[in-house]
Amino acid sequence: MAETKREIERKYEATGETPLPDLTRVPGVSETVDRGVMELDAVYYDTPDLRLAADALTLRRRTGGGDAGWHVKFPVAAGVRDEIRAPLSDTLPGELAGLLRSRVRGGTVVPVVRLRSARDVRHLLAADGTLLAELSVDTVHAERLPGGPTATWTEIEVELADDIDPALLDAVGKRLRKAGIHPSDSPSKLARALAETSPEPAAAAVTGPAAAPETDPTAGEPGTPAKPGTAGAAVLAYVREQAAAIVALDPAVRRDLPDALHQLRVACRRLRSAFKTYRRVLDRDVTDPVGDELKWLAGELGVARDQEVLDARLRARVADLPRDLTLGPVNTRLRRRNAALGRSARRRALAALDSARHLALLDTLDALLAAPPLRKAARRDARTVLAHAVRKDHARLGGRIEHALSLAPGHERDLALHDARKAAKRARYATEAARPTLGKPAKRLAKRVKAVQSLLGEHQDAVVARAALREFAITAHGVGEPAFTWGLLYGREEAAAAAAQRKLPRVWARASAPELRAALTR
């Protein structure tokens, strides 16, 4: 069974002769304890074109030390990585292979570098004996596989112990710098090994398949890079960003990280929305089928996400009730429903990520970016084309809201407001995609449209909650339990939906102010 450890560390340049300063002068460090030298032997794996290294991921099989086994490391922030560990075995454990699936696809990983290290370890302890950090002086011998160039270096690594304030690393770093020991230029041993043993230039050694140049076949010969400042360059930059997010969030969903499922679903929607909004730039004969696949993936993920949202909403509603108004096994029924539906929904989401259809979608996105289907408008000025598209989606949203508000309150208006919510998302995503080109006017408009989307989202959440509460009430009544609390919550959700409808004209008026749209073209 894999386990996860948050690794917070700093690396410094050294030689075999570099003397360490007295670290007991670091505030909080009372003692340094020599833990001896351990021999580590690690083989690092990657795809032949180094896709993992291109995204700063590492996969290794290591022997020696206290954590022998298979390790996958995901970057979190500068100097911070999550290390997922699995027991030592001859082959890559399936659980770790799944975390790499969105990068490796249908390919295989092969040995690329072997690192043999002599690690001289010291523990930095507090006065009460608490471990604060581990400092090691590593003498590293790197060999490019199979049978390639070698490199040798020495480095100092300081890794923070669990639950210790990261400020300690700053203090240790300050002390080391005063002694003439400076931070390493390489973020990891693997990155340094690849750079120093590469038979090719360093930049080419870590470039993955998604780094193909943006092209504009209509601007000249096929393969001609899209010109900066054109609509094609602007839209492709956004498409590339969302495609990269889909790849990166795949393992985060598998690890069940907070909000990862939601963010992956949003990336799918943003990309699909961009294809629709900017169809004058990208040929829809090519992008429409891709959009259909993105819709499928978002739908498979949406079952789990919708259950998360509903469960959190209903639990919050129940928590707000006085005890004397909570009659019957309300919380028990909520827990049971969420457990049953939540497990099923997560299995469905993971099955989608494991499917050949998902991998085919990722390959299709790579191919689209490598040879983008740009239309004639892609050569035009980005500000003109993007502003026109944003205004068009904004007007579309206005029509949806006007139609919804013209209907009498009830089921038909609820459906129309849900359609308006979808239009609000598209208008918001269109504006966000245009923000690097249009600047502050796009930022202001996106903020106002987001407020409309949030209000319409609150309305839709209340509508969905009402349907679920009605089911709870019917079930409770059928088995002889009190249905009072379910009815009370139903009434509150009905009031919440009505309140959202009352606020909508005012919020939309702010988002549809003429000066907002006019500012896009200034």
Steps between C-alpha positions, in 0.01 A plus 500: 500500500647837398554773756556872454757725665529877456866576435623852577869546433778728381807403298844662508819472296795334670824314444644207685707747701220744591497550881161534668449794737385459860124459453425514871523877451178479298211610726318195633775250417653365819702208368624335180529121508709304251293210364772348284532432127250299296541372147205567265451356154213639293396442140281774353241416237334713234355475152758498219415866427519593872138609549521463878811717527335760276234544770750479790375155606734225613454123511769288663568157644742534790681257723683588819397732781179491699261562213600246236230448239332671207453876530307750289551870575260774398601868525283712730699824525865607492684258728180309583401165353260221584671162501277195450672181610428137425687190627801370313415262216643397166234682297329837529199467734166557325397771744801713406462419131148642516632831632721529191241384248411845364867557412611152398175417314532166323879508510749359746757639739863399465812552714660835412738580787665310784607697808727344763540721803703490819280690744663639816206581727466737797186567704424849627327470837312734731581520871235238579639260240239576233630444148492833316673414174733254335814631336692276265817541301447292187779387273320405181614294203257525206498270195283554194332174401564285320876534525515873434704793636566537873529790742601540864423778747445574867201684639348585836133429557297627796158338539246627751355252748124450519293777663796741534473867399665549158659816640764267644626430148541874443708527815715200409543639148613834637761329714626292206525804274704685761741207483526540122263215412255610231168359372516251216392604153337160444157428649575128538772239462322361197485837326872547557580148384300542180669831428855381572475163325286597204640423155277786374459866605334524841186671368433218256554237765190588701253611237177297488263445209272791593771753422447498124491848345168670437449512125288691255472314171308790348788739567751317283653156476368236744695517825543877489474628861192712575603863520495670841209739541270304270173343601645158423788542742271632776241223472758223469676623815173458691427162342848380591452617860174307541633187330799503736263539797305190393822297491626636833172459688452136399734366773364754750151352454638150543664612825167652607660839568268781614315670213692303236186342354334839470804660338536220246135533406541877467805458273293277272221757491735791439663323208169395347369854546808647331442280197145634472576865572799524270368293210600782262858427605495119530324286241195348668506201262806396699413637844134394523583128533765587761240709683267200504769293670564776753127509572506124559793522741348793691175305526670193643682715755188706568313219675757495780531880512125558510470255789778682687319833460160366597628317807691805626194721448256272680737440790543875542123553493446235768781643714326839496178358643423513873505156660130504573427532127717202402258210532590146407829346375574791267880496520510121476299505178727769355812299584362178354390666178831675452699186577306295246484761224847640571673164461313425180571845355872478580526159339335645192743794488804273536367262236477792260861601572615141450313461172651484153258776405665741745848418372380551145369844599839596644676384184250694289569818696874454444442453129274805482763717666776360280304583183225744601208542258526876472261695282549827318402710803793348691732740311309808610576727794426318827329798668248541219409133464489416871301811595239416235469142630465616860230752413312234306498255792404782735201588280404133487493492880281810505248332272485191723444708814234715335314188386517337844370807680211532255364164617274451799670348809498122482658204324537667158673801650730271701606327178552834325712631786710185482558571129595856593749362749669299225514813285651691792777243531577525131505881511725495805742249348510699176588814692763325711661359185516852357640660814871474402411683178234748616636573846308672779172550310477122454589446865220732615245343268600147605451595865149634434403197289637268768260663747212420264623143462531457877148627559358272233704217649345565840158481338579171325647349818178586681293337224708181514490497881119529495474189283728303734313619809170390350646151452621498861154602622327229296741236632458618859122499474502153348688345794312689769769761578421869553509692171474839671871593474518408133198718430648786699825479302301482177332828591834664571638391165187632331558834673867497395405447136244780516755736657747427220235582240424832670868598503564404139378821326725716718807277461449474125462875471849541644641238263330649193596863548573639150831649606634154591463363148606825340826496697604173335589676175669810637 
